[in-house]
């Protein structure tokens, strides 16, 4: 542990020892706020150390660079590796499907590297919580509450005021990801991150059919019927001049880079070597309880549901 982290840990111990002496709830809230800030700084310092180690690391797979600060499954490390090894003209990001942004792909990027951001979430409660956070006013971040559809996504992104040559665009809305991405052909992010549904498998280029009011749980109580396969997303992004450079080890997010930016360190990967099967056991029963099914049983749970084959443009079933 470095001197800086020792100081932060000392602050935390001092804060904890003082809690027992507090008489007013207002004082308690102030201490808890300071405690959260100190813990946040420890996480950021650790992330900086990992990012420095990884910046020019020789890797076999993109997920070899993973570490987690505020992301869900190690995306912070992957993003730091990509931004360190790609020519990024505009340090700007757009991310949607962020809930209250506490756990997100771009929060560490913003707080460590001072990138400007624009984020969208459908929940007014989540956006309110984000705007009440201490990092919302400390950084150049704009948050919008909106339920994203193909009809409104173009106008929403224009509210960012950013140039089309974004540093990074991250799409994770648990449903219409393929269709929303399809509407963003005029945006040219240098790094594109899109959630894929690994349960759909590695061989079919498929997506759930478009529905403006799609809700993952309402579509099927298991929560396994959503989004698009990795192969479908690769077909779409390849037509825009992007290459798949890898996926995270959790088998949830795919990372694409503009072809004009590829280099010896950040290289295009074959689909078959980049695909990662998710091991997540997030399926639920009709009452919303976790069922913990895994492997092929997940696909059998949603067998017979309709999907669109983006190669043939025909409806098929799972």
C-alpha positions in Angstrom: 0.0 0.0 0.0 1.4 3.4 -1.0 1.6 6.5 1.2 -1.5 8.0 -0.4 -3.6 5.0 0.3 -2.3 4.8 3.9 -3.5 8.3 4.4 -7.0 7.5 3.0 -7.2 4.4 5.2 -6.2 6.5 8.2 -9.0 8.9 7.3 -11.5 6.1 7.2 -10.5 4.7 10.5 -10.8 8.2 12.1 -14.2 8.6 10.6 -15.5 5.2 11.8 -14.2 5.9 15.3 -16.1 9.1 15.4 -19.4 7.6 14.4 -20.0 6.3 17.9 -19.8 9.8 19.3 -22.3 11.4 17.0 -25.5 12.7 18.5 -27.3 14.1 15.5 -28.3 12.2 12.3 -27.2 15.2 10.2 -23.7 14.7 11.5 -23.9 11.0 10.7 -24.9 11.7 7.1 -22.0 14.1 6.7 -19.6 11.5 8.0 -21.0 8.8 5.7 -20.7 11.1 2.8 -17.0 11.8 3.6 -16.5 8.1 4.1 -17.9 7.3 0.6 -15.7 9.9 -1.0 -12.6 8.5 0.7 -13.5 5.0 -0.4 -14.1 6.3 -4.0 -10.7 7.8 -4.1 -9.1 4.6 -2.9 -10.8 2.8 -5.8 -9.7 5.4 -8.3 -6.0 5.3 -7.1 -6.0 1.5 -7.4 -7.5 1.8 -10.9 -4.8 4.3 -11.9 -2.1 1.8 -10.8 -3.7 -1.1 -12.8 -4.2 1.2 -15.8 -0.5 2.1 -15.8 0.5 -1.5 -15.6 -1.7 -2.4 -18.5 -1.2 0.5 -20.8 1.4 -1.1 -23.1 0.8 -4.7 -22.0 1.3 -7.5 -24.6 -2.0 -9.4 -24.5 -3.5 -12.5 -26.1 -7.1 -11.4 -25.6 -8.7 -8.1 -24.8 -10.1 -9.4 -21.5 -6.5 -9.9 -20.3 -6.6 -6.2 -19.4 -9.7 -6.3 -17.3 -10.1 -4.6 -13.9 -13.1 -3.2 -12.2 -13.5 0.2 -10.5 -17.0 1.3 -11.3 -17.8 -1.0 -14.2 -19.8 -4.3 -13.9 -17.3 -6.9 -14.9 -13.9 -5.5 -15.7 -14.8 -3.1 -18.6 -12.8 -0.3 -16.8 -9.6 -2.0 -17.6 -10.5 -2.8 -21.2 -11.5 0.8 -21.8 -8.3 2.1 -20.3 -6.2 -0.2 -22.4 -8.0 0.9 -25.6 -7.9 4.6 -24.9 -4.1 4.3 -24.1 -3.4 2.6 -27.4 -5.7 4.4 -29.8 -5.7 7.9 -31.3 -8.6 9.6 -29.6 -9.3 13.1 -30.9 -12.3 14.0 -28.8 -12.3 12.9 -25.1 -16.1 12.5 -25.1 -18.4 9.6 -24.3 -22.1 8.8 -24.6 -23.5 5.9 -22.6 -27.1 4.8 -22.2 -28.7 2.2 -20.0 -26.7 3.6 -17.0 -29.3 3.5 -14.2 -27.8 6.0 -11.6 -24.3 5.7 -13.2 -22.7 4.4 -10.0 -21.9 1.1 -11.8 -21.2 2.0 -15.5 -18.7 1.6 -18.3 -17.6 5.3 -18.4 -17.6 6.6 -14.9 -14.0 5.7 -14.2 -13.0 7.2 -17.6 -14.7 10.4 -16.6 -13.2 10.6 -13.1 -9.7 9.4 -13.9 -9.2 11.1 -17.3 -11.7 13.9 -17.1 -13.6 13.0 -20.2 -16.8 14.9 -21.0 -20.0 12.7 -20.9 -23.6 12.5 -21.9 -25.8 9.7 -20.4 -29.4 8.6 -20.7 -31.6 6.3 -18.6 -35.3 5.7 -18.7 -35.8 6.0 -14.9 -36.5 9.5 -13.5 -35.5 8.2 -10.1 -32.1 7.0 -11.4 -31.4 10.3 -13.1 -32.4 12.2 -10.0 -30.0 10.1 -7.9 -27.2 10.8 -10.4 -27.7 14.5 -10.3 -27.6 14.5 -6.5 -24.1 12.8 -6.5 -21.0 14.7 -5.8 -19.4 13.7 -9.1 -22.2 15.1 -11.2 -21.2 18.7 -10.5 -17.5 18.0 -10.3 -17.3 16.8 -13.9 -18.7 17.8 -17.3 -21.5 15.3 -17.4 -25.0 15.8 -18.8 -27.8 13.4 -17.9 -31.1 13.0 -19.7 -34.1 10.9 -18.6 -35.8 9.2 -21.6 -37.1 5.9 -22.8 -35.0 5.3 -25.9 -36.7 4.2 -29.1 -35.6 4.2 -32.8 -37.8 7.3 -33.2 -36.1 9.5 -30.6 -32.5 8.3 -30.3 -31.1 10.7 -33.0 -32.7 13.7 -31.4 -31.6 12.6 -27.9 -27.9 12.3 -28.9 -27.9 15.7 -30.6 -28.6 17.1 -27.1 -25.1 16.1 -26.1 -23.6 18.9 -28.3 -20.7 16.5 -29.1 -19.1 16.1 -32.5 -20.0 12.8 -34.3 -16.3 11.8 -33.9 -16.9 10.6 -30.3 -14.2 9.0 -28.2 -16.6 6.2 -27.0 -20.2 5.1 -27.4 -21.6 2.5 -25.0 -25.0 0.8 -25.6 -26.6 -1.4 -23.0 -30.4 -1.2 -22.8 -31.3 -4.9 -22.3 -33.5 -5.2 -25.4 -33.4 -3.2 -28.5 -29.6 -2.7 -28.6 -29.3 -3.9 -32.3 -32.1 -1.6 -33.5 -30.9 1.4 -31.6 -27.3 0.9 -32.8 -28.6 0.6 -36.4 -29.9 4.2 -36.1 -26.5 5.6 -35.2 -24.8 5.1 -38.5 -24.0 8.9 -38.7 -22.1 8.8 -35.4 -18.5 7.8 -35.7 -17.2 6.8 -32.2 -13.7 5.6 -32.1 -14.6 2.9 -29.6 -18.0 1.3 -29.7 -19.3 -1.0 -26.9 -22.5 -3.0 -27.3 -24.0 -5.6 -25.0 -24.7 -8.9 -26.7 -26.8 -11.8 -25.6 -24.5 -14.8 -25.4 -27.4 -17.1 -24.7 -28.4 -16.8 -28.4 -25.2 -18.6 -29.2 -22.2 -18.1 -31.5 -23.5 -19.3 -34.8 -26.7 -17.3 -35.6 -26.9 -13.6 -36.6 -30.2 -12.9 -34.7 -31.9 -10.2 -32.7 -35.3 -9.9 -31.0 -37.7 -8.2 -33.4 -38.2 -4.4 -32.9 -40.7 -3.2 -30.4 -40.8 0.4 -29.3 -42.1 -0.5 -25.8 -40.0 -3.6 -25.3 -39.5 -4.7 -21.7 -37.2 -7.5 -20.9 -39.2 -9.0 -18.1 -42.5 -8.6 -19.8 -41.2 -10.2 -22.9 -40.3 -13.4 -21.0 -40.1 -13.8 -17.2 -36.7 -15.5 -17.4 -35.1 -12.2 -18.5 -33.1 -14.2 -21.0 -34.9 -13.0 -24.1 -33.4 -9.7 -25.1 -30.9 -8.0 -27.4 -28.9 -9.6 -30.2 -26.3 -12.2 -30.8 -22.7 -11.2 -31.2 -22.7 -12.4 -34.8 -25.6 -10.0 -35.6 -23.7 -7.1 -34.1 -20.6 -7.9 -36.0 -22.5 -8.0 -39.3 -24.0 -4.5 -38.5 -20.7 -2.8 -37.4 -18.6 -4.4 -40.1 -20.8 -2.6 -42.7 -19.9 0.7 -40.9 -16.2 0.2 -41.1 -15.6 -1.3 -37.6 -13.9 -4.4 -36.4 -14.5 -6.6 -33.4 -11.4 -6.4 -31.1 -12.7 -8.5 -28.3 -15.3 -9.2 -25.6 -15.2 -9.1 -21.8 -14.6 -12.3 -19.9 -18.1 -12.2 -18.5 -19.5 -12.7 -22.0 -21.8 -9.6 -22.0 -20.0 -6.7 -23.8 -18.5 -6.6 -27.3 -15.8 -4.0 -28.1 -15.5 -2.6 -31.7 -12.9 -0.1 -33.0 -13.0 1.9 -36.3 -10.8 0.3 -38.9 -8.8 3.4 -39.5 -7.5 3.3 -35.9 -6.4 -0.4 -35.7 -2.7 -0.9 -35.0 -0.3 -3.6 -33.9 -1.5 -3.4 -30.3 -5.3 -3.1 -30.9 -6.0 -5.6 -33.7 -9.1 -7.0 -35.3 -10.1 -10.5 -33.9 -11.9 -13.3 -35.6 -15.4 -13.8 -34.4 -14.8 -17.4 -33.3 -11.8 -16.4 -31.1 -13.5 -13.4 -29.6 -16.8 -14.9 -28.7 -17.2 -15.5 -24.9 -20.1 -17.5 -23.6 -21.7 -15.9 -20.5 -21.6 -18.0 -17.4 -24.1 -15.7 -15.7 -27.1 -17.4 -13.9 -29.5 -14.5 -13.9 -32.6 -16.3 -15.1 -35.8 -16.0 -13.0 -39.1 -17.8 -12.6 -42.6 -16.4 -13.1 -42.4 -14.9 -9.5 -39.1 -13.2 -10.1 -37.0 -15.6 -8.1 -33.6 -16.6 -9.4 -33.5 -20.1 -10.9 -29.7 -20.4 -11.3 -29.9 -22.3 -14.5 -26.8 -22.4 -16.7 -25.4 -23.6 -20.0 -27.7 -24.8 -22.7 -30.6 -25.0 -20.3 -30.9 -21.2 -20.6 -31.6 -21.4 -24.3 -34.1 -24.2 -23.8 -36.0 -21.9 -21.4 -36.7 -19.5 -24.2 -37.0 -22.0 -27.0 -39.7 -21.2 -29.5 -39.6 -17.4 -29.1 -39.4 -15.3 -32.2 -36.1 -13.7 -33.5 -35.1 -12.0 -36.7 -32.3 -13.5 -38.7 -30.4 -10.4 -40.0 -28.7 -12.4 -42.7 -32.0 -13.4 -44.3 -34.3 -10.7 -42.8 -36.8 -13.5 -41.9 -38.4 -14.4 -38.6 -37.2 -17.6 -37.0 -37.6 -19.2 -33.6 -35.0 -20.0 -30.9 
